[in-house]
Amino acid sequence: MKPVVVVHEPLHLTGETLTLFAWRIPDLVAYQHRDDEYWFAPLDDDLPLVRLNQTGVEMLRAMNGHTTVGALLEQYGEKICGPDGQPGQWHLARWATPNYSLCYYGAEPPGGHRHQAKWDTLLQQIREGWSGQDGFEGEDHLEDFHRHTLTEPHEDDSHFDMVETTVSHLFREPSAALGGLTYGRLLMRQLRRLGWFSPKPKIILEIGGGLGYVAREMGKELLPFERQSMTYISLDITAPFLKLQTTRAKEGGWGGLGTQADAEALPFADQSVDLVIDNENMADMTPVKLSKQELLSGTGTTAQHQEALDWIRRVRLPIEGELQDDVIFNLGPIRFVAELWRVLKPGGHAFLTEFGIDNGWPEPVKLPGHTEYEVQYSHLRQVARWLGFQERYLSLPQFLGIKPDTKVLCTGAAYTIQRFCRMINLPFVVRAYTEQELQQALGDILPKLHGCHYHDVADPAWFNLFDFKVLLLEKPGGRPRAQFTENNGYRWYSQK
């Protein structure tokens, strides 16, 4: 089921509202359907497309941060701004609401200086208003969202296109940024280069595998004889996703085993798994909000809070600087890493990736229908070392060897183009497109699109890839491996 979006009433264009400046959201993509009909997409995809004529487009362009709402209303309020007959006043009352999000009204630009308006700050504000969720949403909300809210079969990619877009989802098709590979195939190659498939793992467990693309592509990277004697298990808390994961795992040559469970309490015996793959799930795991008093006293007001405080004390996590009244703590990811220590065999490995931070306390990230929380990696790494893991830590672009200067289409533009294509019955998937790949996907439609823009794949304005970190874990105690060097095709081995 799609998350419910709060319906916002049109603004009252009176009083102080008239004195506010109007900024249009940058990088808007328009589709010119006819000579005098342009389409724009509201943020809420349950709303119909906004159709404008040339007058309406001029009004949108006039929202440059120098013109007040009152001036726009006086100039365009009574003019017909679209083929559906709505006057400018109708649009002015709606475009700045979170459901539309085509513009912003304010005395000051979002986030600071007029010429350096921080549109990511505005997007965060929009999402807060769009989701209708204020403040902290943990401790049971995320599990409830994934176990109970998402109950419909997901036969297409809409949930990960619009609600929880992930790096692996954007690169589920071959991409020039990944050297012509998919995310799953490149991930398999990198894990093999680490030596994690020598000897090959017998039990591979993927946590929260989304729609199953990673499982499928990792399997395709291996030859049939290489997959022999390997068992690939998909684990997910969301039943509809699990069905797709096992189906696509079979497409990749795996057996297609799946189990519905919570990764914070893995349903596997001690020392039974060789390799764990976790792509972008830890921000969905249980957060707790600890008060300053709880941190200072070491006594929690609930069992979960006490569990979090016990971890902080046990591994001696530093509580630095002046404490806020309350802070968010990643209890779920720490439970998960402790479970990995339990279920991994000696010599077993885990690949974990998620967006996160190294300093301070986690902050919320608003998404439609729910909120996720940054992973505090210095805490997580300290827990991993305390448990006994050998760990390595780097950014996801570094680990994958992504070509940083590859130009890719803005993800917001991809969402918008998908909506346009649905209206004209043209298939279009949201993913990371180079200009050439977009041309191949759209053909003659591309010249009718205005405002398509591209970013370097490493540019924070695209997807903040460098905010995604990789934590590589190894449980000591496996069989010693022969070490070798290679020269002109000959391998020289040494025994340790």
C-alpha positions in Angstrom: 0.0 0.0 0.0 1.3 3.4 -0.9 2.0 5.7 2.1 -0.8 8.2 2.8 0.0 11.7 1.8 -1.5 14.5 3.9 -3.9 16.7 1.8 -3.1 20.4 2.1 -5.7 23.0 1.5 -5.0 25.9 -0.9 -3.2 28.9 0.6 -5.2 32.0 1.4 -3.7 34.7 -0.7 -4.3 37.5 1.8 -2.5 39.4 4.5 1.2 38.6 5.0 1.2 36.0 2.3 1.0 38.7 -0.3 4.3 40.3 0.9 6.3 37.0 0.7 8.7 36.4 -2.2 8.1 33.6 -4.6 10.9 31.2 -5.7 10.2 28.4 -8.2 11.8 25.1 -7.4 15.0 24.9 -9.6 15.5 22.2 -12.2 11.8 21.8 -13.0 11.3 19.6 -16.1 8.6 20.5 -18.5 7.1 18.4 -21.3 5.7 20.4 -24.3 2.7 18.3 -25.3 1.4 20.8 -27.8 2.4 24.2 -29.1 0.7 26.0 -26.2 0.5 23.2 -23.6 3.3 22.4 -21.1 3.2 19.7 -18.4 4.7 19.9 -15.0 4.6 17.2 -12.2 3.4 17.9 -8.7 5.4 16.2 -5.9 2.3 14.2 -4.9 1.8 11.7 -7.8 -1.8 11.2 -6.9 -2.5 14.8 -8.1 -2.9 15.3 -11.9 -0.2 16.9 -13.9 -0.2 20.6 -14.0 -0.9 21.8 -17.5 0.1 25.4 -18.4 -0.1 27.6 -21.4 2.5 30.2 -22.3 1.1 32.6 -19.8 1.3 30.1 -17.0 4.9 29.3 -17.9 5.7 33.0 -17.8 4.2 33.2 -14.3 6.3 30.3 -13.2 9.5 31.9 -14.6 8.6 35.1 -12.8 9.0 33.3 -9.5 12.7 34.4 -9.2 12.9 35.4 -5.6 12.5 39.1 -6.4 8.8 39.1 -7.1 6.2 39.0 -4.3 3.1 36.9 -4.3 1.0 40.0 -4.4 2.7 41.3 -7.5 2.2 37.9 -9.2 -1.5 37.9 -8.2 -2.0 41.3 -9.5 -0.4 40.5 -12.9 -1.6 36.9 -13.4 -4.4 36.4 -11.0 -7.2 36.8 -13.5 -5.4 35.5 -16.6 -6.0 32.0 -17.9 -2.8 30.1 -17.3 -3.6 26.7 -18.7 -5.8 24.7 -21.2 -8.0 23.6 -18.3 -9.2 27.2 -17.8 -7.8 27.8 -14.3 -6.7 31.4 -13.7 -3.3 32.4 -12.2 -4.9 32.8 -8.7 -5.9 29.1 -8.7 -2.3 28.1 -9.3 -0.8 30.6 -6.9 -2.9 29.2 -4.1 -1.7 25.7 -4.7 1.8 25.6 -6.1 3.6 26.4 -2.8 1.8 23.6 -0.8 3.7 20.4 -0.1 1.5 18.4 -2.4 2.5 20.5 -5.4 5.9 21.8 -4.4 6.5 23.8 -7.6 7.5 26.9 -5.8 8.3 28.4 -2.4 6.9 31.5 -0.7 8.9 33.1 2.1 10.4 36.3 3.4 13.9 34.7 3.0 15.1 31.9 0.7 15.2 28.4 2.2 18.4 27.8 4.2 20.1 31.2 3.8 21.5 33.6 1.2 19.4 34.6 -1.7 22.0 33.4 -4.3 22.8 30.2 -2.4 19.4 29.0 -1.5 19.7 25.5 0.0 17.1 23.6 -1.9 17.9 20.4 0.0 16.7 22.2 3.1 13.6 23.1 1.3 13.1 19.5 0.2 13.4 18.3 3.8 10.7 20.8 4.8 8.5 19.7 2.0 8.9 16.1 2.9 8.0 16.8 6.6 4.8 18.5 5.4 4.1 16.0 2.7 4.4 13.0 5.1 2.4 14.6 7.8 4.9 13.2 10.3 6.4 15.6 12.9 9.2 14.8 15.3 10.6 11.4 16.3 8.9 8.4 14.7 11.0 5.5 16.1 11.0 2.9 18.1 8.2 0.8 16.7 7.2 2.9 13.7 9.7 1.7 11.1 8.9 -2.0 11.8 5.2 -1.2 11.6 5.7 0.6 8.3 7.5 -2.3 6.7 5.6 -5.2 8.2 2.0 -3.8 8.1 1.8 -0.7 5.9 3.5 -2.3 2.8 1.1 -5.2 2.3 0.3 -5.1 -1.4 2.3 -7.2 -4.0 4.9 -5.0 -5.7 5.0 -6.1 -9.3 6.7 -2.9 -10.5 9.4 -0.6 -9.2 7.1 2.2 -7.9 7.9 1.9 -4.2 11.6 2.2 -4.8 11.2 4.8 -7.5 9.3 7.2 -5.3 9.4 6.2 -1.6 12.7 4.5 -0.8 15.1 5.0 -3.8 18.4 3.2 -3.2 21.7 3.3 -4.9 21.4 -0.3 -6.0 17.9 0.5 -7.4 19.3 3.4 -9.5 22.0 1.1 -10.9 19.9 -2.0 -11.4 20.5 -1.7 -15.2 23.9 -1.6 -16.8 25.4 1.9 -16.3 28.4 3.7 -17.8 29.1 5.0 -14.3 29.8 1.4 -13.3 31.8 0.5 -16.3 28.8 -0.9 -18.1 27.8 -3.2 -15.3 24.9 -3.4 -12.9 25.3 -2.7 -9.2 24.8 -6.4 -8.4 27.4 -7.6 -10.9 30.0 -5.0 -9.8 29.3 -5.8 -6.1 30.0 -9.5 -6.8 33.3 -8.6 -8.6 34.5 -6.5 -5.8 33.7 -9.2 -3.2 35.6 -11.7 -5.2 38.6 -9.3 -5.4 38.5 -9.2 -1.6 39.0 -12.9 -1.6 35.6 -13.6 0.0 34.9 -16.3 -2.6 38.1 -18.2 -2.0 37.0 -20.6 -0.7 33.5 -19.9 -1.9 30.8 -19.4 0.8 28.3 -22.2 1.2 25.5 -20.0 2.8 24.9 -16.4 1.5 22.3 -14.3 3.3 21.0 -11.1 1.8 19.1 -8.8 4.2 16.2 -6.6 2.9 17.0 -7.2 -0.8 14.3 -4.8 -2.1 12.9 -6.1 -5.4 15.6 -8.8 -5.9 17.7 -7.1 -8.5 21.0 -7.4 -6.5 20.4 -11.2 -6.0 19.7 -11.7 -9.6 22.7 -9.7 -10.9 25.1 -11.2 -8.4 24.0 -14.7 -9.5 24.5 -13.8 -13.2 28.1 -12.7 -12.5 28.9 -16.3 -11.5 29.1 -19.3 -13.8 26.7 -22.2 -13.1 29.4 -24.4 -11.7 30.5 -21.6 -9.4 27.0 -21.4 -7.9 26.9 -25.1 -7.2 27.0 -25.9 -3.5 26.1 -22.3 -2.6 22.7 -21.5 -1.0 21.4 -18.0 -1.3 18.8 -16.9 1.3 16.7 -13.7 1.1 15.5 -12.3 4.4 13.0 -9.5 4.6 10.5 -8.1 7.1 8.1 -7.2 4.2 6.4 -10.2 2.7 5.5 -8.7 -0.8 9.2 -7.8 -1.3 10.3 -11.2 -0.2 8.3 -12.9 -3.0 10.0 -10.8 -5.6 13.4 -11.3 -4.1 13.1 -15.1 -4.3 11.7 -14.9 -7.9 14.5 -12.8 -9.1 17.1 -14.8 -7.2 15.9 -17.8 -9.3 16.3 -15.7 -12.4 20.0 -15.3 -11.4 20.5 -19.0 -11.0 20.0 -19.2 -7.2 17.7 -21.6 -5.5 15.3 -18.9 -4.4 15.0 -19.5 -0.6 13.4 -16.8 1.5 12.4 -16.2 5.1 10.3 -13.3 6.6 12.0 -12.1 9.7 13.5 -9.1 11.4 17.3 -8.6 10.9 17.6 -7.4 14.5 16.8 -11.0 15.6 18.1 -13.4 12.8 16.4 -16.8 12.8 19.6 -18.8 12.2 21.7 -21.0 14.3 25.0 -19.8 15.7 27.9 -20.0 13.3 25.7 -21.1 10.4 26.2 -18.4 7.7 29.3 -17.6 5.6 28.5 -14.3 3.9 25.9 -11.5 4.7 25.0 -8.8 2.2 23.1 -5.8 3.5 22.3 -3.0 1.1 20.7 0.1 2.6 18.6 -1.3 5.4 20.2 -0.1 8.6 18.5 3.4 8.5 15.2 1.5 8.7 16.3 -0.4 11.9 15.1 0.6 15.4 16.2 4.0 16.6 15.7 5.2 20.2 15.5 8.8 21.5 17.5 9.1 24.7 17.1 12.1 27.0 20.0 14.0 28.4 19.0 12.8 31.9 19.1 9.1 30.7 22.6 9.5 29.2 24.0 11.1 32.3 22.4 8.7 34.8 22.7 5.5 32.7 19.1 4.6 33.6 16.5 4.2 30.8 12.8 5.0 31.1 11.9 1.9 29.0 13.5 -1.5 28.3 14.7 -0.4 24.9 16.2 2.7 26.3 18.0 0.7 29.0 19.3 -1.7 26.3 20.7 1.3 24.3 22.3 2.7 27.5 23.8 -0.7 28.3 25.5 -0.8 24.9 26.9 2.7 25.3 28.3 1.7 28.7 29.5 -1.8 27.6 31.6 -0.6 24.6 32.4 2.8 26.1 31.0 4.9 23.4 32.1 8.5 23.9 29.5 11.1 24.9 31.3 14.2 23.6 30.5 17.9 23.7 27.5 19.6 25.2 24.6 17.3 25.2 21.3 18.3 23.7 18.0 17.7 25.6 17.7 14.4 23.6 19.6 12.5 21.0 18.9 9.6 18.6 20.8 6.4 19.0 21.0 3.5 16.4 19.9 0.6 18.6 18.7 -1.5 15.7 22.0 -1.5 13.6 23.9 -2.4 16.8 21.6 -5.3 17.5 22.1 -6.3 13.9 25.9 -6.3 14.0 25.7 -8.3 17.3 23.5 -10.9 15.5 26.0 -11.0 12.6 28.7 -11.9 15.2 26.5 -14.7 16.4 25.4 -16.3 13.1 28.6 -15.9 11.0 31.0 -18.8 10.9 34.6 -18.2 11.9 36.2 -16.7 8.8 32.7 -15.4 7.7 32.2 -12.0 6.2 29.6 -9.2 6.0 29.1 -6.4 3.5 27.1 -3.5 5.0 26.2 -0.2 3.3 24.0 2.7 4.2 24.0 6.5 4.4 25.5 7.8 7.6 27.8 10.0 9.6 31.1 9.7 11.6 30.5 12.4 14.2 27.7 13.6 16.3 24.3 11.9 16.7 22.0 10.7 13.9 19.5 13.0 12.3 16.1 12.1 10.8 15.7 11.9 7.0 12.1 12.4 6.0 10.6 10.1 3.3 7.0 9.8 2.1 5.1 8.0 4.8 8.0 7.4 7.2 11.3 8.7 8.5 14.7 7.0 8.4 17.7 7.8 10.6 21.3 8.3 9.7 23.7 5.5 10.8 26.4 6.7 13.2 29.4 4.7 11.9 31.9 5.5 14.6 29.5 4.0 17.1 28.9 1.0 14.9 32.6 0.4 14.2 33.4 0.5 17.9 30.7 -2.1 18.6 32.0 -4.3 15.8 35.6 -4.1 17.1 34.3 -4.8 20.7 32.5 -7.9 19.4 35.7 -9.1 17.8 35.3 -8.3 14.1 38.1 -7.2 11.9 36.6 -4.2 10.0 37.4 -2.0 7.1 35.5 1.3 6.4 35.3 3.4 3.2 32.8 5.2 1.1 30.6 3.3 -1.4 31.9 5.1 -4.5 35.5 4.2 -3.4 34.5 0.6 -2.8 32.7 0.2 -6.2 35.2 2.3 -8.1 32.5 4.5 -9.5 33.7 6.9 -12.3 33.1 10.2 -10.4 32.8 12.5 -13.4 30.2 10.4 -15.3 27.2 12.7 -16.0 23.9 11.3 -14.9 20.3 12.6 -15.0 19.0 14.3 -11.9 16.8 11.8 -10.0 14.0 14.3 -9.6 14.0 14.8 -13.4 13.8 11.0 -13.8 10.7 10.9 -11.6 9.1 13.7 -13.5 9.8 12.1 -16.9 8.3 8.9 -15.7 5.0 10.6 -14.9 5.0 12.3 -18.4 5.6 9.0 -20.1 2.8 7.2 -18.2 0.4 9.8 -19.6 1.5 9.1 -23.2 1.7 5.3 -22.6 5.5 5.1 -23.0 7.5 2.8 -20.7 10.2 4.6 -18.7 12.0 3.4 -15.5 13.7 5.5 -12.9 17.4 4.9 -12.8 20.8 6.6 -13.3 20.8 7.7 -17.0 23.7 9.2 -18.9 22.6 11.5 -21.7 23.2 8.8 -24.3 21.2 6.2 -22.2 18.3 8.7 -21.9 18.3 9.3 -25.6 18.1 5.5 -26.2 15.2 5.3 -23.7 13.2 8.2 -25.0 14.1 8.7 -28.7 11.9 11.3 -30.4 10.3 12.3 -27.0 13.5 13.9 -25.7 13.4 17.1 -27.7 9.9 17.8 -26.2 11.4 17.8 -22.7 12.7 21.1 -21.3 15.0 21.4 -18.3 16.7 18.0 -18.3 19.9 18.5 -16.2 22.8 16.2 -15.4 25.2 16.0 -12.5 28.5 14.3 -12.0 27.7 11.1 -10.3 29.9 12.1 -7.4 28.2 15.5 -7.1 26.3 15.8 -3.7 23.5 17.5 -5.7 22.8 14.2 -7.5 22.4 11.5 -4.8 25.0 12.3 -2.1 26.8 9.1 -2.9 29.7 9.9 -0.6 27.3 9.9 2.3 26.9 6.2 1.7 29.5 4.2 3.6 30.7 0.6 3.4 31.5 -1.4 6.4 33.4 -4.7 5.7 33.4 -7.2 8.5 35.4 -10.4 9.0 35.0 -12.8 11.9 38.4 -14.2 12.7 39.1 -17.9 12.9 38.7 -19.1 9.4 41.1 -21.5 7.6 44.4 -19.8 6.7 44.6 -19.0 3.0 47.6 -19.5 0.8 49.1 -16.2 -0.2 50.4 -15.6 -3.7 51.8 -13.0 -6.1 51.2 -13.1 -9.8 53.7 -12.3 -12.5 53.2 -12.8 -16.3 50.5 -15.2 -15.6 52.4 -17.3 -13.1 51.4 -17.5 -9.4 54.0 -17.8 -6.7 52.5 -19.2 -3.5 53.8 -18.8 0.1 52.4 -20.7 3.0 51.8 -19.1 6.4 
